[in-house]
């Protein structure tokens, strides 16, 4: 399922939102699952990909994900909303230079 989600060509949604969650992998340790979701100006949502991480995902990892999305046909990103990961604005700017970066209001309130 995860691999299939990353093979499909992408339509061109207007907005992108990046989020992260964790699931139990049947072992003692949790493994993060990274989800990239698009939201159009009309409010339609689309999951662009799901990546099972090893827990070491930082801005370098996201640069890899963004590059993969661009290679699948995602030409432009209007806005990226995330938890404030250091280096993420630079990673997205490398792939889509005109993207607006915003810290999630929930994460901003927690600081």
C-alpha positions in Angstrom: 0.0 0.0 0.0 2.7 2.5 0.9 4.8 1.7 -2.2 1.7 2.0 -4.4 0.9 5.4 -3.0 4.2 6.7 -4.1 4.0 5.5 -7.7 1.0 7.3 -9.0 1.4 10.5 -11.1 0.1 13.5 -9.3 -2.6 15.9 -10.3 -1.9 19.5 -9.5 -3.7 20.4 -6.2 -3.4 24.0 -5.0 -2.3 23.4 -1.4 -0.1 20.9 0.3 0.0 19.9 4.0 2.6 17.7 5.5 1.9 15.9 8.7 3.4 13.0 10.7 2.0 10.2 12.9 3.3 7.1 14.5 2.1 3.5 14.5 3.0 0.4 16.4 4.9 -2.0 14.0 4.3 -5.2 16.0 7.6 -4.6 17.8 8.6 -2.7 20.9 9.7 0.4 19.1 7.4 2.9 17.3 8.1 3.7 13.7 7.0 7.0 12.3 4.7 7.1 9.3 5.0 10.3 7.2 2.0 11.4 5.2 1.9 14.1 2.6 -1.6 15.4 2.0 -2.8 17.9 -0.6 -5.8 20.2 -0.1 -7.2 22.1 -3.1 -8.6 25.6 -3.0 -12.0 23.9 -3.1 -11.2 21.9 0.0 -10.8 18.5 -1.7 -8.1 16.3 0.0 -5.7 13.8 -1.6 -3.0 11.7 0.0 0.1 12.1 -2.2 2.2 9.6 -0.5 2.9 7.6 2.7 6.5 6.9 3.9 7.4 4.5 6.8 10.4 6.1 8.4 13.1 4.7 10.7 12.8 7.5 13.2 15.8 9.5 11.9 13.8 11.7 9.5 14.8 15.3 9.5 15.0 18.0 6.8 17.3 15.8 4.7 14.7 13.1 4.6 12.0 15.5 3.7 14.2 16.9 0.9 14.2 13.3 -0.5 10.4 13.1 -0.2 9.9 16.5 -1.9 12.2 15.6 -4.7 10.3 12.3 -5.2 7.0 14.2 -5.3 8.4 16.7 -7.9 9.7 13.8 -10.0 6.2 12.3 -9.9 4.8 15.5 -11.5 4.1 17.9 -8.6 5.3 21.1 -10.2 4.4 23.7 -7.6 3.5 24.0 -4.0 1.6 27.0 -2.8 1.9 26.5 1.0 3.6 24.0 3.3 2.4 23.7 6.9 4.5 21.7 9.3 5.5 21.4 12.9 8.6 23.7 12.7 11.3 21.1 11.9 14.6 22.8 11.6 15.8 23.0 8.0 12.4 22.2 6.5 11.8 25.7 5.0 15.2 25.4 3.2 14.4 21.8 2.0 11.1 22.8 0.4 12.7 26.0 -1.1 15.3 23.8 -2.8 12.6 21.9 -4.7 9.8 24.6 -4.9 11.4 28.0 -4.4 8.1 30.0 -4.3 6.4 28.0 -1.5 5.1 29.8 1.5 6.1 28.0 4.7 3.9 28.2 7.8 4.2 26.6 11.3 1.0 24.7 12.2 -1.1 26.7 14.6 -1.3 23.8 17.0 2.5 23.5 17.1 2.9 27.2 17.3 0.7 27.4 20.4 2.7 24.6 22.1 5.9 26.7 22.1 
